[in-house]
Amino acid sequence: MLRDRGFRYLLLGQTLSTLGDRALILAFGIWVKELTGSDAAAGVAFVFVAFPFLFAPFAGVVIDRFPRRQVFIATNLAMACVMLLSLAVHDASQVWLLYVMILCYGFSAVIITATQSALTASLFDRSELPDANGLLQTSGDGVKLLAPLLGAGLYTLVGGHVIALLDAATFLMAAFCVWRIKAPNDKRHVVGAFAVREELLGGLRHVFSTPALRGIVIALGLANLVTGFSQTLIFSIVGSGLHRTPAFVGILVSMQGAGAVAAGLSVGYAIRRLGDTKVVILGTAACSLASVLYLAPHIAPVVAGSLLFGAGMCWMTVALITSVQNRTPADMQGRSVSAAIASVSTPQTISIVVGAGVSLVVDYRTLLVAMAVVTGCSALWLTRTSARGRSGEAPDALAAEKADEPDVRST
């Protein structure tokens, strides 16, 4: 993968942008807390990051109506300009500007993620996509290990204004890297009058009318109704379960990142050997087992659970993206990836909010059991659904389906 010049630029651009973004989000949360003195106000900052994923289908329309490389560059350049708004923030009365910037970041993340997926599909053959997606995911997860420490440390040393300017620089670098990619066949994939209903729903229709994609998206949507609980429960696991200080949360988060990095390096091989659907099943089952290990009042199983949870989330994400790329025609890549992301991210966003509220009145172990049961049931349901779908098809039908799949390299 790394011998491909275009992919090297794409990987470098994503790494720089992710590093800046992750450091910025944490720093902005600290900044809001410092200006307002309110934990709730700081927490709202993280809600603004997740909210734009509800509008992912709109991003898909933009991606398919314009050359993907140009969309990627324009989005990063726009975000570099948005970061300059931070220079106007000096006291609590301007906190709303920080919220606007974080909201814009959320929208840019939706666009950049789907655009990157479409660009990756145009750079490689199908057999290479699992490895390419795995390396991109590994890069993102690896950066997440460093970014929180970098964001908190830089905020202490130089303040929020400088961090925002540094993040603007990473957006400019990401735009430059993709500008250097040669994409001669990158073009408008949808032309003509804008048909609002048809284009907005086109991606969803494709995803849910394709049996394999429908099964994966439904299973992940169901699992993500509870995986978001972990954002809140990790503090209870550390405090009530392990009787450690809150600082120990950082160790568990790092273990999740380490598990995700290891999974990203292995997911390409796993998808080629097992297929994307089975990798989704394995990832969901890993999250279920991790939830059980989190119940133990000892460090070793909880650390093992953190490694498994990080690996499981990585396997599910990469297998989902690869599945959509391989089963979607070139002119619908943007809308289909965006629709799939929205379908699995919306339940996760809901679960983060619900988990934070329910954890105040329900014992954390009860919620961990709920996580284990729901994710386990999702894995079992997808196993039965995929097996039933395969057993109902004749061998020649399977061959025909494979032959009819679009050649995404033509983009």
N, C-alpha and C positions, 0 to 999 in steps of 0.2 A: 504493500500500500504506500509506504513512504518513498518509494522510488518514483511515484507519480508526482510531477511538479505541481499540478493543479491541486491535488489533495494536500500536499505539504502546506501550500498557502492557505487552504481552507482550514486545516487543523491549527495552524499558527494563529490565524485570525480568530477562530473560536476560543482558543486558549487564552489569548490576551483579553478578549472581550469578557469572557466568563470570570476571569480573575478580577477585573475591574468591577464588574457588576456585583459579584458576591461580596467583595469588600465594601462596596458602596452601600448595599442594602443594610448590612449590619451597622455601618457607621452612621447612616441616616437614622436608624432606630435609636442609637445612642444619642444622636444630635437632638432628636425630638424629645427624648426623655430629659436631656439637659436643659432644653429651652422651656419645657412645660412643667417638669417635675412629675409628670403623670405616666404610670406604667401602661394604662389603657391607651393613652395617646401614642405611645411608642409601639404598642401592639397593633394599632390600626395601620401603621406603616406596612406591616407584613401582609395585611389583608388586601391592600391596594396592589400588591405584586400579583396575587392569585386571581383577583377579580377579572382582569382582562381576558383570561382564558375562556370565559363564558362567551366571548365574541370571536372565537377562533374562526368560525365559518366566514366571517367578513374578511379576515386576513387571507383565507384561501382564495377568495375571489380576486383579490388584488394580485396575489402571486401568480395565478393562472392567466391574468389579463395583461401582464407585463413581463418582459424578460427577467428571469429569476435573479440573474447576476445584478441587474440594475436595481431591483427591489432591495436586495441585500445591502448594496452600497448606499442607496438613498436612505434606508432606515438607520444605518449606522451614522451617517453624516447628520441626519436630523437629531439623533440622540446626543451627538457631540454638542450640538447647539443648545439642546434642552438643558444639558448639564450647567450651562452658564447662568441659568436662573438661580443657582445656589449663591451667586455673588450678591444677590439682593436679600439674603436671609441673615438677619442680625438679632432678632428677638422673637418672642412667642407669637407676636402678631403676624409674622411671615411664615409660620409653620405650614400653612396651607400650600405654599410654594413647594415645600419638600414633598408633600403628598402628591402634588401634580407631577413632580419629577418621577416619583416612584410609580405612579399610575402609567406614565408614558413608558417607563422601563418595562412594565408588565406587558403593554401592547407590543413594544418592540420585541420582547422575548417570544411572543406568539408568532410574529412574522418571521423573525430570524430562524427560529427552530424549524418551521415548515419549509422555508426557503432553502435552508441548509440541506434538509432531507431531499428536496427536489434536485438540488445541484449535485449532491452525492450520487443520486440515481443516474444522473447524466454522465458522470465521470467513470463509472465502473460497470462491468457485466454483473449479471445477477449473482453469479457464484462468488463474486468478490464483495458484494454489499454487506453481508454479515460482519466481515472483518473490518470494513471501512466504518460501519456504524459502531462497532465495538470499540475501535480506536477513538472515535469522536466522543463516545460516552466515557471512556477511560480518562480522556483528557479533561472532560468537564468534572468528573468525580474527583480526579486527582487535584484539580485546582481548588475544589471545595474544602479539601483538607487544610490548605494553606490560607485561603481567603479570609475566614473569620478572624484568625490571629492577625493577619495583615491589616484588616479593616479596623479592628479595635486598637491595634498598636499605632497605626498611622493617625487615627483620630486623636489619640492621646498626644502624639508628637506634633502634628501639623494642623489638626482641626479639619472640620468638614469641608470648608471651601477648597482646600488643596486636594483633598480626596476626590471631590467632584471634578476638578480640573484634570487630575490624573485619569479618571474614568473617561472623560471626554477624549483624552489622548488614546486610550485603548479602543474606543469606537473608531477613531480616525485610522488607527493601525489596522483594525479589522476590515474597514472599507478598502484600504490600500491593498491588503493581501488578496481580497476577492477581485479587485480591479486587475490584479496581475494574472488571474486565472484566464486561460484561453478557453472560451466557450463559443465557438463559431456557430453552433446550431441553436444557441439560446435565442428564443424569440417569443413573441406573443402566442400563447397557445389557445386563447379564446379571443375572437374578434367579433365585430358587429355590435348591434345594439345591446345594451345591458338589460338582461332579463332577470329582474331581482329574485323572484321566487325560484326560478329554475336554477340559477347559479348558486344561490345561498344554500339550497337544499340538495344540489347535485352531489356534493361530497358525501353527505349523510346517506343519500339514496344508494350510492355506490357501495359504501361500507356495509350498510345493512342488507343489501341485496346480494352480496357476495358471501356465501355460507361460511367460509373459513374466517373472513374478517369479522363477520357478525358474531360468531362464537367467541373470538378473542376479545372483542370490544365489550361484549356483555359480561364475560367472566371478569375482565379487569375492572369494569365499572362497578360490579358487585364487590369485588375485593377492596377497591379503593373507598368504598363506603365506610370502611373501618381502619384502613392503613393510616389514615390521617390522625387517628387517636394517638399514635406513637409520638407525635410532636409534643403533646402534653404529658403523656404517661411516663416518658423517660425521666422526668423529674421525680415522679412518685416512685419509680423503680429504684432510683438512686437513693432517695431520702428514706422512704418507708421500707423498701425491700432490702437494700444493701446497707442502710444506715451510714451512708457516706455524705460528705459535703456536696453542695451543688456543683462545685468545680469538677467532680468526677463525671458529670454529664459530658464534658468535653472529651473525655477518654472514650466514652461509648460512641459519641458522634464520630470520632476519628476511626473507631473500629468499623462503623458502618461504611465510612468512606473507603477504608482499606478493603473491605469485602466487595464494594462496588468496583474498585479498580481491578481486583483479581478477576471478578466476573466479566468485566469489560474485555480483558485480554483473552478470556477463554470462550466468550459467547459466540464468536465467529465459528470456531470449531464445533461447538455444540449445535448450532443451527444447521450446519452442513451435515452433521451426523444424524441428528434427530428430527430436524424440521422446526420451523418457528412456533407452531402450535404446541409441540411438546416442551419447548423451552419456556413458553409462557406458563405451562402447567407446572414445570419444575420451579420456576420463580415464585409462583403463587404458593406452592407447597412449602418452599423455603421460608416464606413470610409466616405461614401458619406454624411451622415448627419453631421459628424464632419467638413467636408470641408465647408458646409453651415454655421455652427456656427462660424467658423474661420473668416467669413466675417464681423461679428458684431464688432463694435468699442467699445465694453464694455468687462470688464474682466470676468464677470460671464459666458456668453455664450462661450467665448474662452476657459476658463478652462474646461467647460463641454465638449467642442469639443475635448480637449486634452485627457480627460478621455475616451471618446468614441473611439477616434482614437487608443489609446493604447489597449483598449479592443478588437476592431475590428481586429487589426493585430494579436493579440494573438489567437482569435477564428479561424481565417483563417489558421494560422500556425498549430495549434494542430489538427484541423479537417482534414487538408491535410495529415499530417503524419499518423494519425489514419486510414484514408481512404486507404492509400497505404498499410499499414500493414495488414489490414483486407482483402484486395483483391489481395494479392500477395503470391505466393508459397514461401516456405522457401528458396529455392535455388536462388531466384531472389530478395530477400529483399534488398540487398545492391545496386544492379543496378537500381532497380525501385525507391527506395527512392532518390538516387542520381539524377536520370533522372528527377523526379518530382521537386526536389530542383532547379536543373539547369533551368528547364522550367519556373519557376516562379521568380527565382532570377535574371536571365539575363535581363528581361524587367525592373526590379527594378533598377539594376545597370545603365542601359541606361537612365532611367528617372532621376536618381540623377545627371548625367552629363548634360543631356539636360536641366533639371530644373535650374541648376546653370547658364547655358549660356543664356537661354531664359528670365530668371528673370531680366537680365540686360536691356532688351529692351521692356518687356511686363509688364504691371501693375500686381502686385501680386494677385489682386482680380480676374482678368481674368483667371489666372492659377488656382485659387481656384475653380472657376466655372467649369473649365475643369475637375478638380479632381472630383468634385461632380457629373458631368454628366457621366463621363466615369465609375467611380465606381458604380454609380447607374444603368447604363445600363448593367454592368457586372452582378449585382445581379438579374436584371430582366431577362437577357438572361439565366442565370443558372436556375432560377425558372421555366421558360417556358420549357427549355430543359429537366430538371429532371421530370417535370410533364408529358411531352409528352412521355418520355421514360417509365414511369410507366404505363401510360394509354394504352400503346401499348403492354403490357405484360399480359398474363393470370395469374391468381393466382397460378396455378400449376407451371408455368414457374418461377415465383418469388421464390417459395419454392425450386425448383430445383437449381436455381442459388445460393441460400443460402446454400444448402446442398453441392454443388460442391466447395464452397470456401475452400481454403486450411487451414489446422490446423497449424497455425504458432507456436503453443506451442510445436510441435514435434521437433523444432530446439533446 
